[in-house]
Amino acid sequence: MSNLIERLHAAAAVGMIASVWAKEKPEAIAVHDPNGVRSFHDINANANRIVRLLRARGLEAGDGVALLCSNRAEFVETVNACLRGGFRFTAVNWHLNADEVEYIINDCEAKALIAEPRYPSALSAQTPLVTVKIAIGGSAEGFLPYHETLAGLDGSDIPDPVLGGQMLYTSGTTGRPKGVYRRTNAVLVPPMPGAPDDVQMCAGPAYHAAPLAFDVRSSINAGNPLVFIDRWDSEGVLRTIAEHRVTRAHMVPIMFQRLLAVADEVKAKYDISSLRYLIHGAAPCPPEVKKAMIDWVGPIIHEYYAGSEGGAGFLIDTHEWLAKPGTVGRLPAQDSIKLLDDEGNEISERNRNGTIYFKVSPIAPFEYYKDPAKTASAHKDGYFTLGDVGYLDDDNYLFLTGRTAECIISGGVNIYPQEIDNEVIKHPAVEDSCAIGVPSDEWGEAVKVVVTLHPGVAPSEALGAEILAFAKSRLAGYKAPKTLEFVSELPRSPAGKIQRGKVRAPYWAGRARQI
């Protein structure tokens, strides 16, 4: 075992971890996807072929490669090719429209585009820097066919691997998304053999940072099979866990909510007892939702707190969380974060809200690609912020209460919407809640909640009044929502976060003042 770990760490330094597993267990299944299975040998060989193809077309270490495809084996092969070819990999969100896709491909300065014709936004993009285009799972004019092109190339390990990196794009609250770029390539997921029977499931889109790290990268590093789900379907997820005996998965809170909403008789059809490690993050999870999941699946739930830009190593397991419901974890080191007030002064008191600043990584500091102004605005004296607001309690546990960009200012008082959502969602009819500030002539902003209801629950004026009264009984008067609107769906980022700015925007449309 020690020899294997040494080989994995040596391989990680040049992006060749898949090669180790291809030698250890070449015929073992590495990926299950909607199109079939792919062995570790196949994944590794195609990664080598992609490197040879891109180098033959003029790409060099440091050049950008954009990938736009669904959850399938070719995604894993491309990631591994970029890691060993020295390329800067950018996964593009296939939910974006054509203009947004074109912007990211050009902004990341991709010289190669690997795309699935299933998403025509990539095919129509005007990309002057791109010198090679490859189509996955179909044909497209001007694109080389993925499998037919790779079939004629040498799949043996390249003799001169160079560690590549990734540059993912933040969803952003205003303006265009920005690439999170690290000039120093760092192995973000330490290689370590997994348990022999571990099976990883990727239920969210692999292009997002969390599934890419916790599902795609971790399964390859551990030498365990990865089961891809193409699109979310609650019963389908339960079926997948049962059929593949899934042991590990990453989810976001809305996935928890949708699984909990499945009828008991449907849940009973599927044995999900194989699950032993479920990790979540990316968006605040209402404590009631998390507790319900723990009651259902057991004390196997772990939570992390970080962003695409990095974080301070907050991680908490079920037992610790149950002692501090709502926390995202304990301060890992005294200087891991700073809390600053609105004037930029450090907050030393406990239980007082402040903007959270993380210590910049000395190994892999980030910058926003080609945006020094945005980079500078996010950093302060060796720390950076994601815009989150929270407090440390007396035991140094961190609690999130909102984001600075979302803060509601009513009568000169700051109100953090996550606190409101955490109470509104306790109402048995409410599936999800988004608290926002809407224009008020008297107060500047008034608190409004926009909610979705559980399946089978019909909206009504009486139900709206009931939910508002429910919230008022649980919140300080100035925080209680004054109005409510029912919607069928709330807009979400690929990470599963409610896009509060999009919910808020229609109420402020046409106004010169936006707060």
N, C-alpha and C positions, 0 to 999 in steps of 0.2 A: 504493500500500500504506500509506503513512504517513497518508493521509487516512482510510482505513478503520480503522486502529488508533485514531486520534483519535476517530472516531465510536463505536467500540466502548467506549472508556474513558468517553466522555461518557454513553453509554447505560447503562453499568454503574452509574453513580452514581444512576440512577433505576430500575434493574431492567428496562431495555428492550433488552437485548442481542438477544433473539429478533427484535425488530422490525428491527434492522439487517440480519440475515440474510434476513428475509422480503422486504426490499427488494432485497438483493443477488442472491438466487437463490430467488424465491418458489416455484417448482415443484420444486426439489431436495428429495429425501427427507430429512427430519429424523429420523424414527423408523420402524424396522421393529419390529413386535411380533407376537405370535401371532395378532392379529386383522387384520393388514394393514400398510399404510404410511400415514404422515402427512407432508405437506410442511411446509417452514418457514412458508409462508403460513398453512396450517391451524393449526399450533401457535400462532403469534402471534395469529391472529384469535380463537381460542378462549380464549386467555389474557385478551384484552381483554373478551370476553363475560363471563367469570367475574367479572372485576372489576366490571363494570357490574351484574351480577346481585347480587353480595354487597353492593355499595354501596346498591342499591335496597332491599335487605332490612335496611339499617341498620348494616352493618359499617363501621367507620372504621379509619384507620391505627392500628396497635398492637393491633388485635383479633386473637384467635387463630382459626386455621383448622386443623382436624384432617383428615388424609387417610388412609384405609385402603383401599389397593388394590394389586393385583399389578403386575408390571412391564409397563406398557402406556402408550400415548401420553398418556392422560388424566393420568397421574402428572406427566409433563413439563409439560403445559398448566397444571396446578394450581400447580406450583412457580413457573412464570413469572408466573402471575396474582398470587401472593402477593408476589413480588419487586417487581412494579410497582404493586401496590395498597396497599403499606404494611402488609400483614398479617403476623402472626407465624405461621409455618408449622410444623406438627408432623406428621411422618409417623409413623403408628402401626404397630407390628409386628403383622402379621396372624397370626403364630404364637401370639399370646397368647390366653388364655381370656377369656370374656366379662367376668369381674370385673376382670381386668387392663386390658382395653381400656376399660372404663367408667371405671376410675380415671384413666387417662392423658387421656382426652377431657375429663374434669372438672377434673383437676389443671392442665392447660394452659389452662383457662378458654376453651375453644373456643366461638365463637359460630356457627361453621359447621362442618358435618360432611359431607365428601364421601367416600362409601364404595361398595364393591363388594358387592352382595348375595351374591356367592360366599362371603363371610365373614360369617355371621350374627351373630357376636359384636358387630359394630358396630350391627346393626339392633335388637338387644334392649337396648342400653345405655340406662340412664336418665341423660339429659343435660339438666338443667334450664336451663343457660345457652345451649344451642344454639337458634338462632332459624331457621336454614335448613338443610335436609338435602337432599343431592343423591345420587342413585344412579347408579353407573357400570355399564354393561353388563348391565342388568336392571332390573326394577321392584321396589319395596318400599313397603309402606304407610307413608305420611307423608313419603316422599322424592320430590323432583322428579326426573323422568328427565333425565339429563345432556344427551344430545344433542338431544332434543326441546325442552328448555327453552332451551338456548343458541342453537338454530337461529333463533329469532325475535329475537335481539339483535344490535346493531351490533358488527361485528368490527373496525372501524377502530381505530387506536391511540388510547388514551385521552389526552386533552389535558393531564392533570394527574397524571402518575405520581409515586409516592412510594416510595422504596426500602423494601422490607420485609425481613424476616429469617427465620431458622429457629430453632426450639428443639427439639432432639432429646433423647430420653431415654436415659440410661445404663442398661446392663443391671443394674449394681449387684451387689455380692456379698452384701449383707444388706438386708433391708427392701424397701420399694417403690422402683422406679426414680425418678430425679429428672431434671427438665428442665435441660439446660445452656443457660443464658440469658445473652445479651449485650445490655445496654441500648443499646449503640452498634451500629448496623447496619454491618457491614463486608462488602465484596466478598471472599468467601473464596477464589474461584477467579479469578485475573486473566484478563481477556479477551485472547485472542491468536489470530489465524487459524491453523488447523491446516494440515498439508500437504493439497494438493488431493485426494489419494487416501486420506486417513486415514479409517478406519472404526472406531468405538468399539464394544466389546461390553460389555454389563452382564450378568454371569453370576450375581451375587448379588442379594439383595433390595434394591431401590432405597431402601427406607425407612431403611436403615442409613447412618450418616454417610459411610463411605468410598465406597461405590458412588454415593451422592448427589453427592459432591464430584468423585471421579475419573472417573465415567462420565457421569452425567446433566448436571451443571453444566458439566463441561469440554467435552463434545461440543457443547452449545448455544453456549457461549462461543467455541469454535473454528469453529463453522459446519460441523461434520462430522456425518454420519449416525450415529445410535445404534441398535445392534441389541440388543433386549431378549430375554433368555431367561426363560421363565416359571418353570421349576423346573430344578434341576441334574440333568443326565444326561450322564455323561462322554462317551459316543460322540456324543450330541447336540451337545455343546460343540465337539467336533472338527469335526463336520459343519457347524456354523454358521460357524466360522472359515473353513473351506474354501469354503463357498458364497458367503459375503458378503465374502471377502477381508479379513477383520478384521485391522487393523494394531495396535490398542491394546486393552488390557484390564486390569482390576484383579481380583486374586484373593486368596484367603487360603490358608494352607498346606494345609488339608484338601483343597482343590480340586487343588492340586499332587499330593498323594498319590493322589487318585482318578484323575487323568489318568495318572500314572505306572503305576498298576495295570492300565490298559487293555492287553489282549493286543497283542503286537507286530503280529500280522496285521490287527488292527482299526486300529491307529494307521496302518499302511501304506496304508489305504484313503483317507486324507484328507491333502491338501496344506495344511499350515499354515504354509508358508514366508512367507506375507504378514505374519505377526506380526513387529513390530519394536520394540514397547515393551510390556513386561509388568511391572506394578508390584504389589507385595504388601505387606501389613502386617496390622494388627489383632490378630495372634496370633503368638507366637514360631514360627519355622520351623526345624525341625531341620536342621542344616547338611547332612546327607546327602541330605535331600529336595531342598534347594535346589540342591546340586551336581548331582544327577541331572537336575533340570529344565534347568540350564544346559547339561549335556552333550547334552540332547535338542533344546532350542530355540535354543541359542546364547547369546552374551553380551548378551542383550536385557533381562535381569531387573534391576529396580530395587526397592529396599526403602525404606520410610519408617517412622518411629517417631513416633507422636503418639497422641492420644486425642480423643474428642468435645470435651473441654474445651480442647484445643489441644496445643501441643508446642513443641519448641525448634528445629525445622527439620532434624531428622536425616534424611538421604537419602543412599543409597549405591548406586552402579551395580555391575555385575557384576565389572568388572576390579578395582575397589578391594576388593570383598568377597572375591574369590578370594585376595587377599593377606592378608586378615584374616577367615577363615571364622568365622561365628557372630556377627559384630558387626552392629549396626544403624546404624552410621555414626560419623563423626568429629564431635567437639564443634565446632559451627559458630561459636561465640564463647566466650570464656573464662567469661563470666557467664551462659551459656545455661541451665546447670543447676547445682544443688548436690547433693552426696551427703551425707546426714545419718546418723549412727549412731543406735542405739536411744535414746540420751539426748538426741537433737536437736542434737548437736555436728557441725559441718561436718568432713567427711573430706577431708584434703588429699593423703593418700598415694594412690598408684596401685595398682591391682590389689586393692583392698579393697572388699568389698560395702557398700552403703549404700542407703537409700531415696532414690529419685530425685525431686528437686524441680525443676520447670521455672519459668523466669522468667515472670511474668504479662505478657501482651501489653499494651503501653501503648495500643494502638489499640482492641482489643476484649476487655477483661477479661471473664471469665465469672463467673456465680454460679449456684448451684443454686436453681432457681425456688422461691420461698416457703419456703426452708430455710436461714436464716442460720446455723444451728448447723453444718450439714453444710458449708456454704461456708467458715465460719471454720476448721473442723477440717482442711480440705484445703489451706488457705493458711498460709504462715509467712514473714513479713518480705519480702513482694513476690514470693514463689515459691509454687507449688502442686504437689501430688503426685497421681498416679493410683494410688499404692500399689505401684508397681513397684520392684523391687530390682535393682541391678546395680553394675558397677564400670567405671572408666576404666582402660585399659591405659597403658603407658608412652608410647604415641603418641597418647593422647587419643581412642582409639576406645572407644565404649560397648558393653558386653556386658550383656545382661539375664540374670538368674539366677532370678527368681521375683517374687512379689508378697508384700507384708507380710501380707495377709489369708490367704495360702496357706502361709506359712512353717511348716515342721514343726519342733517343738522336742522333741528326743529326748535325754534325759539332760542337759538344760540347754544343748544345742548347737543352734544354728539350722541347719536344712537347707533348701535351696531346691529345690523339686521339679522345676523346669524342667531343672536340671542332670541329674537322674536320668532324666527323660523323653528327653533328648537322647541318652543312652547306650542305654536300653532299645530305642528305636526303630531302632537299628542292627541288631538281630537280624532276620534275613531273614524270619521268620514274622510279625513284629509290624507291624501297620498303624499303630496309634497307642497312646499310653501316657499314663496319668494317675497320677502319684505323689501319694499322700496320707499323712497321719498318722492312724493308727488307735490306739485305746486300748491302753496297755501298763502293767500294774501296776508293772513294774520301771523302765521308762524314761519313763513319762508318755505318750509317743507312739512308735510303731514305724512304720517306712516300709513302705508297701504300694503295689504297682502294680496298676492295673486296666487291662487291655489289650484291644484289638481285634486280630483276626488278619486277614491278607490273605485274600481270597476263595479258597476251595478248601483252606484249611489248617484242620484239625480240632483243637479243644482237647483236651488230654490231660494227665494228671498228669505224665507224662514230659516233655512239652513245657514245662510250667510250671517244672519243676525245671531244665530246660536254660536257659530264659530268665533265671531267677534267678541261675544260675551265670555266665551270660554277663555280666549286670549287675555281679555281684560282682567279676569280673575287670577291670572298667573303672572302678570307683568306689572311693573311700576306704571302708574298712570301715564307718564309722558312717553313710555315705550309702546303702549298698547295701540294696535292698529285702529284707525278711525274708519276705514273703508276696506272693502273686499271685492275681488273679482274672481269669478271662476273661469278657468281655461281648460282646454282638453289636453294641452301639452305645454311644457316649459322649455325654452331653448337651452341647449346644453353644449358645452365644449366637448371635444373628443375625449377629454379626461373624465367626463361625467359631471363637471361642475355646471351649476345653473349660471347662465350668462346674465347676471343681474342688470348689466348695462343695457342689454337688448330688451329686457322686460320694462325697464325704466324709460327708455327713449321715447316711446309714443306719447307719454304724458307730458313731455317737455318739448315736443316738436313745435317749431315755429316761434319759440321764445328766445330772446336774446340772452336771457339769464338761464343757466342750467342747474342752479342750486339755490 
